[in-house]
Protein backbone atom coordinates (compact mmCIF):
# COMPACT_ATOMS: atom_id res chain seq x y z
CA UNK A 1 0.00 0.00 0.00
CA UNK A 2 1.45 3.38 -1.03
CA UNK A 3 2.21 6.00 1.58
CA UNK A 4 -0.23 8.83 2.26
CA UNK A 5 1.13 12.39 2.35
CA UNK A 6 -0.04 15.44 4.28
CA UNK A 7 1.64 18.84 4.41
CA UNK A 8 1.90 21.57 7.03
CA UNK A 9 3.53 24.95 6.66
CA UNK A 10 5.97 26.05 7.77
CA UNK A 11 8.87 23.95 9.08
CA UNK A 12 10.85 26.95 10.40
CA UNK A 13 10.08 29.98 12.49
CA UNK A 14 10.42 33.34 10.74
CA UNK A 15 13.58 34.15 12.70
CA UNK A 16 15.17 30.78 11.90
CA UNK A 17 14.19 31.07 8.22
CA UNK A 18 15.79 34.53 7.94
CA UNK A 19 18.94 33.26 9.63
CA UNK A 20 19.15 30.29 7.26
CA UNK A 21 18.44 32.52 4.25
CA UNK A 22 21.27 34.87 5.22
CA UNK A 23 23.74 31.98 5.63
CA UNK A 24 22.62 30.38 2.34
CA UNK A 25 23.16 33.66 0.48
CA UNK A 26 26.66 34.03 1.91
CA UNK A 27 27.86 30.43 1.61
CA UNK A 28 25.94 28.97 -1.35
CA UNK A 29 24.53 31.55 -3.76
CA UNK A 30 23.78 35.25 -3.59
CA UNK A 31 21.04 34.66 -6.20
CA UNK A 32 18.74 33.12 -3.56
CA UNK A 33 15.86 35.50 -2.98
CA UNK A 34 13.74 33.55 -0.52
CA UNK A 35 13.29 30.17 1.21
CA UNK A 36 9.88 28.59 1.78
CA UNK A 37 9.46 25.52 3.98
CA UNK A 38 6.89 22.92 4.96
CA UNK A 39 6.57 19.61 6.80
CA UNK A 40 5.54 16.48 4.96
CA UNK A 41 3.92 13.66 6.95
CA UNK A 42 4.59 10.30 5.30
CA UNK A 43 2.03 7.81 6.61
CA UNK A 44 1.87 4.04 6.25
CA UNK A 45 -1.37 2.18 7.06
CA UNK A 46 -2.20 -1.53 7.18
CA UNK A 47 -5.48 -1.03 5.32
CA UNK A 48 -7.69 1.65 3.81
CA UNK A 49 -8.50 4.58 6.13
CA UNK A 50 -12.21 5.40 6.44
CA UNK A 51 -13.40 9.02 6.01
CA UNK A 52 -14.21 9.42 9.71
CA UNK A 53 -10.77 8.05 10.62
CA UNK A 54 -9.17 10.44 8.14
CA UNK A 55 -10.82 13.37 9.92
CA UNK A 56 -9.22 12.29 13.22
CA UNK A 57 -5.83 11.91 11.52
CA UNK A 58 -6.06 15.40 10.00
CA UNK A 59 -6.98 16.85 13.39
CA UNK A 60 -3.97 15.18 15.04
CA UNK A 61 -1.45 16.35 12.43
CA UNK A 62 -2.69 19.89 11.86
CA UNK A 63 -2.16 22.86 14.15
CA UNK A 64 -5.31 23.27 16.28
CA UNK A 65 -5.78 26.98 15.61
CA UNK A 66 -4.36 27.06 12.07
CA UNK A 67 -6.26 24.47 10.01
CA UNK A 68 -5.64 26.48 6.84
CA UNK A 69 -1.92 25.64 7.13
CA UNK A 70 -2.60 21.90 6.66
CA UNK A 71 -3.35 20.23 3.36
CA UNK A 72 -3.18 16.99 1.34
CA UNK A 73 -1.29 18.96 -1.33
CA UNK A 74 2.09 20.62 -1.06
CA UNK A 75 2.06 24.34 -0.29
CA UNK A 76 5.37 24.78 -2.08
CA UNK A 77 4.27 23.42 -5.44
CA UNK A 78 1.03 25.43 -5.19
CA UNK A 79 3.00 28.65 -4.91
CA UNK A 80 5.26 27.95 -7.87
CA UNK A 81 4.93 30.02 -11.02
CA UNK A 82 6.09 29.15 -14.49
CA UNK A 83 8.62 31.97 -14.60
CA UNK A 84 10.11 31.49 -11.11
CA UNK A 85 13.38 29.55 -10.95
CA UNK A 86 13.48 27.41 -7.84
CA UNK A 87 15.07 24.33 -6.31
CA UNK A 88 13.23 21.91 -4.02
CA UNK A 89 15.07 19.96 -1.32
CA UNK A 90 13.31 17.38 0.86
CA UNK A 91 15.15 15.78 3.78
CA UNK A 92 13.96 13.28 6.36
CA UNK A 93 14.89 10.27 8.50
CA UNK A 94 16.86 7.41 7.04
CA UNK A 95 14.73 4.35 6.37
CA UNK A 96 16.80 1.77 8.25
CA UNK A 97 15.31 2.71 11.65
CA UNK A 98 11.93 3.89 12.88
CA UNK A 99 12.40 7.23 14.66
CA UNK A 100 11.37 7.91 18.25
CA UNK A 101 9.10 10.66 16.87
CA UNK A 102 7.31 8.06 14.75
CA UNK A 103 6.88 5.71 17.70
CA UNK A 104 5.22 8.46 19.74
CA UNK A 105 3.05 9.62 16.82
CA UNK A 106 1.81 6.09 16.12
CA UNK A 107 1.09 5.56 19.84
CA UNK A 108 -1.04 8.73 19.87
CA UNK A 109 -2.91 7.54 16.75
CA UNK A 110 -3.62 4.16 18.33
CA UNK A 111 -4.83 5.84 21.52
CA UNK A 112 -7.29 7.80 19.35
CA UNK A 113 -8.60 4.64 17.68
CA UNK A 114 -6.47 4.85 14.52
CA UNK A 115 -5.07 1.33 14.91
CA UNK A 116 -4.54 0.97 11.14
CA UNK A 117 -1.64 3.45 11.25
CA UNK A 118 1.62 1.52 11.13
CA UNK A 119 4.26 4.24 10.80
CA UNK A 120 4.50 8.02 10.40
CA UNK A 121 7.70 9.82 9.50
CA UNK A 122 8.01 13.59 9.16
CA UNK A 123 10.25 15.14 6.52
CA UNK A 124 11.15 18.79 5.86
CA UNK A 125 10.88 20.45 2.46
CA UNK A 126 12.86 23.55 1.45
CA UNK A 127 12.04 25.61 -1.65
CA UNK A 128 14.88 27.91 -2.71
CA UNK A 129 13.61 30.74 -4.90
CA UNK A 130 16.08 32.59 -7.14
CA UNK A 131 15.66 36.21 -8.11
CA UNK A 132 14.54 36.92 -11.67
CA UNK A 133 17.54 39.20 -12.23
CA UNK A 134 20.01 36.39 -11.51
CA UNK A 135 19.19 34.60 -14.77
CA UNK A 136 20.10 31.18 -13.35
CA UNK A 137 19.93 28.29 -15.82
CA UNK A 138 18.83 24.68 -15.34
CA UNK A 139 22.39 23.38 -15.07
CA UNK A 140 23.20 25.96 -12.40
CA UNK A 141 20.15 24.84 -10.40
CA UNK A 142 21.30 21.22 -10.66
CA UNK A 143 24.77 22.23 -9.44
CA UNK A 144 23.13 24.20 -6.63
CA UNK A 145 21.13 21.14 -5.52
CA UNK A 146 24.28 19.00 -5.59
CA UNK A 147 26.07 21.45 -3.29
CA UNK A 148 23.09 21.43 -0.89
CA UNK A 149 23.34 17.68 -0.28
CA UNK A 150 27.14 17.51 -0.20
CA UNK A 151 29.21 20.53 0.82
CA UNK A 152 26.44 22.42 2.66
CA UNK A 153 24.35 19.53 3.97
CA UNK A 154 25.03 20.43 7.62
CA UNK A 155 22.92 23.57 7.20
CA UNK A 156 19.78 21.60 6.38
CA UNK A 157 20.00 18.11 7.85
CA UNK A 158 21.94 15.75 10.10
CA UNK A 159 23.78 13.35 7.79
CA UNK A 160 24.04 10.68 10.50
CA UNK A 161 20.28 10.34 11.04
CA UNK A 162 18.78 12.00 7.94
CA UNK A 163 19.16 11.96 4.17
CA UNK A 164 17.78 13.82 1.13
CA UNK A 165 14.73 12.36 -0.65
CA UNK A 166 15.09 12.66 -4.45
CA UNK A 167 11.29 12.44 -4.76
CA UNK A 168 8.13 11.86 -2.68
CA UNK A 169 8.42 8.70 -0.57
CA UNK A 170 6.37 5.76 -1.83
CA UNK A 171 7.60 3.19 0.72
CA UNK A 172 9.57 2.94 3.95
CA UNK A 173 11.41 -0.17 2.72
CA UNK A 174 15.15 0.51 2.62
CA UNK A 175 16.03 -2.41 0.37
CA UNK A 176 18.98 -3.20 2.63
CA UNK A 177 19.39 -6.86 3.56
CA UNK A 178 20.88 -7.60 7.02
CA UNK A 179 24.29 -9.20 7.00
CA UNK A 180 24.03 -12.92 7.84
CA UNK A 181 25.27 -14.22 11.17
CA UNK A 182 28.48 -16.22 10.83
CA UNK A 183 31.10 -17.79 13.09
CA UNK A 184 34.55 -16.38 13.72
CA UNK A 185 36.81 -19.42 13.30
CA UNK A 186 38.93 -19.07 16.44
CA UNK A 187 39.28 -22.80 17.08
CA UNK A 188 40.51 -23.44 13.54
CA UNK A 189 42.55 -20.29 12.81
CA UNK A 190 43.62 -19.07 16.26
CA UNK A 191 43.84 -15.48 17.48
CA UNK A 192 44.50 -14.19 13.97
CA UNK A 193 40.81 -14.73 13.13
CA UNK A 194 39.81 -12.42 15.99
CA UNK A 195 42.46 -9.89 15.03
CA UNK A 196 41.13 -9.88 11.46
CA UNK A 197 37.48 -9.29 12.47
CA UNK A 198 38.62 -6.70 15.01
CA UNK A 199 40.21 -4.69 12.21
CA UNK A 200 37.48 -5.16 9.59
CA UNK A 201 34.57 -4.36 11.97
CA UNK A 202 36.42 -1.68 13.95
CA UNK A 203 35.74 -3.39 17.29
CA UNK A 204 38.50 -1.49 19.13
CA UNK A 205 39.81 -4.56 21.02
CA UNK A 206 43.36 -4.31 22.33
CA UNK A 207 45.85 -7.19 22.74
CA UNK A 208 44.58 -7.95 26.26
CA UNK A 209 40.98 -8.12 25.03
CA UNK A 210 41.89 -10.44 22.17
CA UNK A 211 43.77 -12.80 24.51
CA UNK A 212 40.89 -12.78 26.99
CA UNK A 213 38.09 -13.41 24.50
CA UNK A 214 40.11 -16.05 22.65
CA UNK A 215 40.62 -18.03 25.87
CA UNK A 216 37.01 -17.43 26.92
CA UNK A 217 35.49 -18.93 23.78
CA UNK A 218 38.08 -21.57 22.82
CA UNK A 219 39.06 -22.91 26.25
CA UNK A 220 36.21 -22.00 28.63
CA UNK A 221 33.08 -22.13 26.45
CA UNK A 222 34.51 -24.47 23.84
CA UNK A 223 33.01 -22.96 20.69
CA UNK A 224 33.53 -20.20 18.13
CA UNK A 225 31.88 -16.78 18.68
CA UNK A 226 29.60 -15.23 16.07
CA UNK A 227 30.12 -11.84 14.46
CA UNK A 228 27.08 -10.58 16.41
CA UNK A 229 28.64 -11.63 19.72
CA UNK A 230 31.92 -9.92 18.82
CA UNK A 231 30.09 -6.72 17.95
CA UNK A 232 28.16 -6.84 21.23
CA UNK A 233 31.38 -7.37 23.19
CA UNK A 234 32.85 -4.34 21.46
CA UNK A 235 29.91 -2.15 22.53
CA UNK A 236 29.94 -3.52 26.09
CA UNK A 237 33.66 -2.86 26.21
CA UNK A 238 33.41 0.73 24.95
CA UNK A 239 34.72 3.70 26.94
CA UNK A 240 31.14 4.54 27.97
CA UNK A 241 30.64 1.15 29.60
CA UNK A 242 34.15 0.69 30.99
CA UNK A 243 33.46 2.18 34.41
CA UNK A 244 35.81 -0.28 36.08
CA UNK A 245 38.67 1.30 34.13
CA UNK A 246 38.47 4.61 36.01
CA UNK A 247 40.18 3.25 39.14
CA UNK A 248 42.39 0.73 37.39
CA UNK A 249 46.19 0.90 37.22
CA UNK A 250 47.48 3.13 34.42
CA UNK A 251 50.67 1.97 32.73
CA UNK A 252 52.02 4.33 30.06
CA UNK A 253 55.19 3.43 28.09
CA UNK A 254 55.89 0.64 30.55
CA UNK A 255 55.71 2.89 33.64
CA UNK A 256 52.82 2.98 36.10
CA UNK A 257 51.19 6.38 36.53
CA UNK A 258 50.95 7.56 40.13
CA UNK A 259 47.20 8.31 40.11
CA UNK A 260 44.33 6.43 38.50
CA UNK A 261 42.16 8.06 35.85
CA UNK A 262 39.39 9.25 38.19
CA UNK A 263 41.91 10.96 40.51
CA UNK A 264 43.47 12.73 37.53
CA UNK A 265 40.02 13.96 36.48
CA UNK A 266 39.33 15.19 40.03
CA UNK A 267 42.51 17.30 40.26
CA UNK A 268 40.91 20.59 39.08
CA UNK A 269 38.19 20.22 41.74
CA UNK A 270 40.71 19.65 44.50
CA UNK A 271 42.77 22.61 43.32
CA UNK A 272 39.78 25.01 43.33
CA UNK A 273 36.66 23.63 45.06
CA UNK A 274 35.17 27.04 45.96
CA UNK A 275 32.29 27.00 43.45
CA UNK A 276 31.40 23.33 43.85
CA UNK A 277 28.31 22.21 45.79
CA UNK A 278 28.55 18.48 45.11
CA UNK A 279 30.85 16.61 42.72
CA UNK A 280 31.37 13.11 41.31
CA UNK A 281 28.20 11.79 42.90
CA UNK A 282 26.74 9.08 40.69
CA UNK A 283 27.81 10.68 37.39
CA UNK A 284 26.51 14.08 38.42
CA UNK A 285 27.77 17.33 39.92
CA UNK A 286 26.47 20.75 40.90
CA UNK A 287 27.91 24.25 41.13
CA UNK A 288 26.60 27.26 43.05
CA UNK A 289 23.65 28.93 41.37
CA UNK A 290 21.61 32.05 42.03
CA UNK A 291 18.16 33.24 43.06
CA UNK A 292 15.42 32.97 40.43
CA UNK A 293 11.66 33.43 40.16
CA UNK A 294 9.86 30.17 39.55
CA UNK A 295 6.43 28.57 39.96
CA UNK A 296 5.98 26.05 42.76
CA UNK A 297 2.82 24.59 44.35
CA UNK A 298 1.47 26.36 47.43
CA UNK A 299 1.12 22.96 49.08
CA UNK A 300 3.38 20.26 47.60
CA UNK A 301 1.59 17.55 49.63
CA UNK A 302 -1.84 18.06 48.01
CA UNK A 303 -3.47 19.51 44.87
CA UNK A 304 -2.95 23.26 45.04
CA UNK A 305 -2.47 26.32 42.81
CA UNK A 306 1.02 27.43 41.78
CA UNK A 307 2.55 30.61 43.08
CA UNK A 308 5.51 32.72 42.00
CA UNK A 309 8.34 32.18 44.48
CA UNK A 310 11.96 33.29 44.78
CA UNK A 311 14.26 30.32 45.35
CA UNK A 312 17.96 29.64 44.96
CA UNK A 313 18.69 26.98 42.34
CA UNK A 314 22.10 25.42 41.80
CA UNK A 315 23.20 24.32 38.32
CA UNK A 316 23.46 20.57 37.77
CA UNK A 317 25.80 18.81 35.33
CA UNK A 318 25.78 15.17 34.29
CA UNK A 319 28.86 13.31 33.16
CA UNK A 320 27.24 11.03 30.58
CA UNK A 321 25.27 11.59 27.39
CA UNK A 322 23.37 8.27 27.65
CA UNK A 323 23.30 8.09 23.87
CA UNK A 324 23.03 4.55 22.59
CA UNK A 325 26.18 3.77 20.56
CA UNK A 326 25.76 5.46 17.20
CA UNK A 327 27.14 2.45 15.36
CA UNK A 328 24.18 0.39 16.59
CA UNK A 329 21.30 2.86 16.50
CA UNK A 330 22.13 6.24 14.96
CA UNK A 331 18.49 7.35 14.89
CA UNK A 332 17.43 7.98 18.48
CA UNK A 333 20.63 9.75 19.55
CA UNK A 334 20.03 11.90 22.60
CA UNK A 335 16.29 11.12 22.55
CA UNK A 336 16.87 7.70 24.10
CA UNK A 337 19.11 9.29 26.69
CA UNK A 338 16.36 11.35 28.31
CA UNK A 339 15.65 8.73 30.97
CA UNK A 340 19.31 8.43 31.86
CA UNK A 341 19.72 12.21 32.06
CA UNK A 342 16.72 12.48 34.38
CA UNK A 343 18.10 9.64 36.51
CA UNK A 344 21.46 11.42 36.83
CA UNK A 345 19.81 14.70 37.82
CA UNK A 346 17.55 13.04 40.39
CA UNK A 347 20.56 11.22 41.86
CA UNK A 348 22.52 14.41 42.58
CA UNK A 349 22.30 14.69 46.34
CA UNK A 350 18.99 14.58 48.23
CA UNK A 351 16.08 15.11 45.85
CA UNK A 352 18.33 16.20 43.00
C-alpha positions as CSV (number, residue, x, y, z in Angstrom):
1,X,0.0,0.0,0.0
2,X,1.4,3.4,-1.0
3,X,2.2,6.0,1.6
4,X,-0.2,8.8,2.3
5,X,1.1,12.4,2.4
6,X,0.0,15.4,4.3
7,X,1.6,18.8,4.4
8,X,1.9,21.6,7.0
9,X,3.5,24.9,6.7
10,X,6.0,26.0,7.8
11,X,8.9,24.0,9.1
12,X,10.9,26.9,10.4
13,X,10.1,30.0,12.5
14,X,10.4,33.3,10.7
15,X,13.6,34.1,12.7
16,X,15.2,30.8,11.9
17,X,14.2,31.1,8.2
18,X,15.8,34.5,7.9
19,X,18.9,33.3,9.6
20,X,19.2,30.3,7.3
21,X,18.4,32.5,4.2
22,X,21.3,34.9,5.2
23,X,23.7,32.0,5.6
24,X,22.6,30.4,2.3
25,X,23.2,33.7,0.5
26,X,26.7,34.0,1.9
27,X,27.9,30.4,1.6
28,X,25.9,29.0,-1.3
29,X,24.5,31.5,-3.8
30,X,23.8,35.2,-3.6
31,X,21.0,34.7,-6.2
32,X,18.7,33.1,-3.6
33,X,15.9,35.5,-3.0
34,X,13.7,33.5,-0.5
35,X,13.3,30.2,1.2
36,X,9.9,28.6,1.8
37,X,9.5,25.5,4.0
38,X,6.9,22.9,5.0
39,X,6.6,19.6,6.8
40,X,5.5,16.5,5.0
41,X,3.9,13.7,6.9
42,X,4.6,10.3,5.3
43,X,2.0,7.8,6.6
44,X,1.9,4.0,6.2
45,X,-1.4,2.2,7.1
46,X,-2.2,-1.5,7.2
47,X,-5.5,-1.0,5.3
48,X,-7.7,1.6,3.8
49,X,-8.5,4.6,6.1
50,X,-12.2,5.4,6.4
51,X,-13.4,9.0,6.0
52,X,-14.2,9.4,9.7
53,X,-10.8,8.1,10.6
54,X,-9.2,10.4,8.1
55,X,-10.8,13.4,9.9
56,X,-9.2,12.3,13.2
57,X,-5.8,11.9,11.5
58,X,-6.1,15.4,10.0
59,X,-7.0,16.9,13.4
60,X,-4.0,15.2,15.0
61,X,-1.4,16.3,12.4
62,X,-2.7,19.9,11.9
63,X,-2.2,22.9,14.2
64,X,-5.3,23.3,16.3
65,X,-5.8,27.0,15.6
66,X,-4.4,27.1,12.1
67,X,-6.3,24.5,10.0
68,X,-5.6,26.5,6.8
69,X,-1.9,25.6,7.1
70,X,-2.6,21.9,6.7
71,X,-3.4,20.2,3.4
72,X,-3.2,17.0,1.3
73,X,-1.3,19.0,-1.3
74,X,2.1,20.6,-1.1
75,X,2.1,24.3,-0.3
76,X,5.4,24.8,-2.1
77,X,4.3,23.4,-5.4
78,X,1.0,25.4,-5.2
79,X,3.0,28.7,-4.9
80,X,5.3,28.0,-7.9
81,X,4.9,30.0,-11.0
82,X,6.1,29.2,-14.5
83,X,8.6,32.0,-14.6
84,X,10.1,31.5,-11.1
85,X,13.4,29.6,-11.0
86,X,13.5,27.4,-7.8
87,X,15.1,24.3,-6.3
88,X,13.2,21.9,-4.0
89,X,15.1,20.0,-1.3
90,X,13.3,17.4,0.9
91,X,15.1,15.8,3.8
92,X,14.0,13.3,6.4
93,X,14.9,10.3,8.5
94,X,16.9,7.4,7.0
95,X,14.7,4.4,6.4
96,X,16.8,1.8,8.2
97,X,15.3,2.7,11.7
98,X,11.9,3.9,12.9
99,X,12.4,7.2,14.7
100,X,11.4,7.9,18.2
101,X,9.1,10.7,16.9
102,X,7.3,8.1,14.7
103,X,6.9,5.7,17.7
104,X,5.2,8.5,19.7
105,X,3.1,9.6,16.8
106,X,1.8,6.1,16.1
107,X,1.1,5.6,19.8
108,X,-1.0,8.7,19.9
109,X,-2.9,7.5,16.8
110,X,-3.6,4.2,18.3
111,X,-4.8,5.8,21.5
112,X,-7.3,7.8,19.3
113,X,-8.6,4.6,17.7
114,X,-6.5,4.8,14.5
115,X,-5.1,1.3,14.9
116,X,-4.5,1.0,11.1
117,X,-1.6,3.5,11.2
118,X,1.6,1.5,11.1
119,X,4.3,4.2,10.8
120,X,4.5,8.0,10.4
121,X,7.7,9.8,9.5
122,X,8.0,13.6,9.2
123,X,10.3,15.1,6.5
124,X,11.2,18.8,5.9
125,X,10.9,20.4,2.5
126,X,12.9,23.6,1.5
127,X,12.0,25.6,-1.6
128,X,14.9,27.9,-2.7
129,X,13.6,30.7,-4.9
130,X,16.1,32.6,-7.1
131,X,15.7,36.2,-8.1
132,X,14.5,36.9,-11.7
133,X,17.5,39.2,-12.2
134,X,20.0,36.4,-11.5
135,X,19.2,34.6,-14.8
136,X,20.1,31.2,-13.3
137,X,19.9,28.3,-15.8
138,X,18.8,24.7,-15.3
139,X,22.4,23.4,-15.1
140,X,23.2,26.0,-12.4
141,X,20.1,24.8,-10.4
142,X,21.3,21.2,-10.7
143,X,24.8,22.2,-9.4
144,X,23.1,24.2,-6.6
145,X,21.1,21.1,-5.5
146,X,24.3,19.0,-5.6
147,X,26.1,21.4,-3.3
148,X,23.1,21.4,-0.9
149,X,23.3,17.7,-0.3
150,X,27.1,17.5,-0.2
151,X,29.2,20.5,0.8
152,X,26.4,22.4,2.7
153,X,24.3,19.5,4.0
154,X,25.0,20.4,7.6
155,X,22.9,23.6,7.2
156,X,19.8,21.6,6.4
157,X,20.0,18.1,7.8
158,X,21.9,15.7,10.1
159,X,23.8,13.3,7.8
160,X,24.0,10.7,10.5
161,X,20.3,10.3,11.0
162,X,18.8,12.0,7.9
163,X,19.2,12.0,4.2
164,X,17.8,13.8,1.1
165,X,14.7,12.4,-0.6
166,X,15.1,12.7,-4.4
167,X,11.3,12.4,-4.8
168,X,8.1,11.9,-2.7
169,X,8.4,8.7,-0.6
170,X,6.4,5.8,-1.8
171,X,7.6,3.2,0.7
172,X,9.6,2.9,3.9
173,X,11.4,-0.2,2.7
174,X,15.1,0.5,2.6
175,X,16.0,-2.4,0.4
176,X,19.0,-3.2,2.6
177,X,19.4,-6.9,3.6
178,X,20.9,-7.6,7.0
179,X,24.3,-9.2,7.0
180,X,24.0,-12.9,7.8
181,X,25.3,-14.2,11.2
182,X,28.5,-16.2,10.8
183,X,31.1,-17.8,13.1
184,X,34.6,-16.4,13.7
185,X,36.8,-19.4,13.3
186,X,38.9,-19.1,16.4
187,X,39.3,-22.8,17.1
188,X,40.5,-23.4,13.5
189,X,42.6,-20.3,12.8
190,X,43.6,-19.1,16.3
191,X,43.8,-15.5,17.5
192,X,44.5,-14.2,14.0
193,X,40.8,-14.7,13.1
194,X,39.8,-12.4,16.0
195,X,42.5,-9.9,15.0
196,X,41.1,-9.9,11.5
197,X,37.5,-9.3,12.5
198,X,38.6,-6.7,15.0
199,X,40.2,-4.7,12.2
200,X,37.5,-5.2,9.6
201,X,34.6,-4.4,12.0
202,X,36.4,-1.7,14.0
203,X,35.7,-3.4,17.3
204,X,38.5,-1.5,19.1
205,X,39.8,-4.6,21.0
206,X,43.4,-4.3,22.3
207,X,45.8,-7.2,22.7
208,X,44.6,-8.0,26.3
209,X,41.0,-8.1,25.0
210,X,41.9,-10.4,22.2
211,X,43.8,-12.8,24.5
212,X,40.9,-12.8,27.0
213,X,38.1,-13.4,24.5
214,X,40.1,-16.0,22.6
215,X,40.6,-18.0,25.9
216,X,37.0,-17.4,26.9
217,X,35.5,-18.9,23.8
218,X,38.1,-21.6,22.8
219,X,39.1,-22.9,26.3
220,X,36.2,-22.0,28.6
221,X,33.1,-22.1,26.5
222,X,34.5,-24.5,23.8
223,X,33.0,-23.0,20.7
224,X,33.5,-20.2,18.1
225,X,31.9,-16.8,18.7
226,X,29.6,-15.2,16.1
227,X,30.1,-11.8,14.5
228,X,27.1,-10.6,16.4
229,X,28.6,-11.6,19.7
230,X,31.9,-9.9,18.8
231,X,30.1,-6.7,18.0
232,X,28.2,-6.8,21.2
233,X,31.4,-7.4,23.2
234,X,32.9,-4.3,21.5
235,X,29.9,-2.2,22.5
236,X,29.9,-3.5,26.1
237,X,33.7,-2.9,26.2
238,X,33.4,0.7,24.9
239,X,34.7,3.7,26.9
240,X,31.1,4.5,28.0
241,X,30.6,1.1,29.6
242,X,34.2,0.7,31.0
243,X,33.5,2.2,34.4
244,X,35.8,-0.3,36.1
245,X,38.7,1.3,34.1
246,X,38.5,4.6,36.0
247,X,40.2,3.3,39.1
248,X,42.4,0.7,37.4
249,X,46.2,0.9,37.2
250,X,47.5,3.1,34.4
251,X,50.7,2.0,32.7
252,X,52.0,4.3,30.1
253,X,55.2,3.4,28.1
254,X,55.9,0.6,30.5
255,X,55.7,2.9,33.6
256,X,52.8,3.0,36.1
257,X,51.2,6.4,36.5
258,X,50.9,7.6,40.1
259,X,47.2,8.3,40.1
260,X,44.3,6.4,38.5
261,X,42.2,8.1,35.8
262,X,39.4,9.2,38.2
263,X,41.9,11.0,40.5
264,X,43.5,12.7,37.5
265,X,40.0,14.0,36.5
266,X,39.3,15.2,40.0
267,X,42.5,17.3,40.3
268,X,40.9,20.6,39.1
269,X,38.2,20.2,41.7
270,X,40.7,19.6,44.5
271,X,42.8,22.6,43.3
272,X,39.8,25.0,43.3
273,X,36.7,23.6,45.1
274,X,35.2,27.0,46.0
275,X,32.3,27.0,43.4
276,X,31.4,23.3,43.8
277,X,28.3,22.2,45.8
278,X,28.6,18.5,45.1
279,X,30.8,16.6,42.7
280,X,31.4,13.1,41.3
281,X,28.2,11.8,42.9
282,X,26.7,9.1,40.7
283,X,27.8,10.7,37.4
284,X,26.5,14.1,38.4
285,X,27.8,17.3,39.9
286,X,26.5,20.8,40.9
287,X,27.9,24.3,41.1
288,X,26.6,27.3,43.0
289,X,23.6,28.9,41.4
290,X,21.6,32.1,42.0
291,X,18.2,33.2,43.1
292,X,15.4,33.0,40.4
293,X,11.7,33.4,40.2
294,X,9.9,30.2,39.5
295,X,6.4,28.6,40.0
296,X,6.0,26.0,42.8
297,X,2.8,24.6,44.4
298,X,1.5,26.4,47.4
299,X,1.1,23.0,49.1
300,X,3.4,20.3,47.6
301,X,1.6,17.6,49.6
302,X,-1.8,18.1,48.0
303,X,-3.5,19.5,44.9
304,X,-3.0,23.3,45.0
305,X,-2.5,26.3,42.8
306,X,1.0,27.4,41.8
307,X,2.6,30.6,43.1
308,X,5.5,32.7,42.0
309,X,8.3,32.2,44.5
310,X,12.0,33.3,44.8
311,X,14.3,30.3,45.3
312,X,18.0,29.6,45.0
313,X,18.7,27.0,42.3
314,X,22.1,25.4,41.8
315,X,23.2,24.3,38.3
316,X,23.5,20.6,37.8
317,X,25.8,18.8,35.3
318,X,25.8,15.2,34.3
319,X,28.9,13.3,33.2
320,X,27.2,11.0,30.6
321,X,25.3,11.6,27.4
322,X,23.4,8.3,27.7
323,X,23.3,8.1,23.9
324,X,23.0,4.5,22.6
325,X,26.2,3.8,20.6
326,X,25.8,5.5,17.2
327,X,27.1,2.5,15.4
328,X,24.2,0.4,16.6
329,X,21.3,2.9,16.5
330,X,22.1,6.2,15.0
331,X,18.5,7.3,14.9
332,X,17.4,8.0,18.5
333,X,20.6,9.8,19.6
334,X,20.0,11.9,22.6
335,X,16.3,11.1,22.6
336,X,16.9,7.7,24.1
337,X,19.1,9.3,26.7
338,X,16.4,11.3,28.3
339,X,15.7,8.7,31.0
340,X,19.3,8.4,31.9
341,X,19.7,12.2,32.1
342,X,16.7,12.5,34.4
343,X,18.1,9.6,36.5
344,X,21.5,11.4,36.8
345,X,19.8,14.7,37.8
346,X,17.6,13.0,40.4
347,X,20.6,11.2,41.9
348,X,22.5,14.4,42.6
349,X,22.3,14.7,46.3
350,X,19.0,14.6,48.2
351,X,16.1,15.1,45.9
352,X,18.3,16.2,43.0
